[in-house]
């Protein structure tokens, strides 16, 4: 009997503070950026508000006309300083593996610069089927719809907005800067303690889907 050509499910995952703790690497990159540009940046403060693209953060430290160029410099520094400083969060690899073991596809959809996101994923051997970068908040819906994702897992209210814009189920983890109550208030459908709970949640979700009557 031939293998099914379409996946049982496609699940999208955010990267920073959902799958990985990128704070040490991002902090190191901002320290290097501050040294290169001669501009003070409170890197400890920066890593408490991760989520949006770096232009949002850099606007706090540089005049508007310099932000785009400094963001390019930040991205060029990230492979050396950021990639080796990140670690996989508990349950990250197991969550991606659970999707694939169920016959599904796991994709990463992130605001991070796509080449750097791919370097980061490869360095940590996370093993998703695809990595799509440069998308923040509602923009993430573009990739989620294109890949047919019915679930999006993230840690930020921007991830909730992206999931809802795509018509996907919003599954969240308060492992980033946003607490569980704020995620619920933003419209998250599911709030897990962390990704160690995701494989069991996925198994239940798929069981309910299979048991649901079809129109």
Secondary structure, 3 states (H helix, E strand, C coil): CCCCCCCCCEEEECCECCCEECHHHHHHHHHHHHHHHCCCCCHHHHCCCCCCCHHHHHCCCCCHHHHHHHHHHHHHHHHHHCHHHCEECCCHHHHHHHHHHCCCEEEEECCCCHHHHHHHHHHHCCCCCEEECCCCHHHHHHHHHHCCCCEEEECCHHHHHHHHHHCCEEEEECCCCCCHHHHHHCCCCEEECCHHHHHHHHHHHHHHHHHCCCC
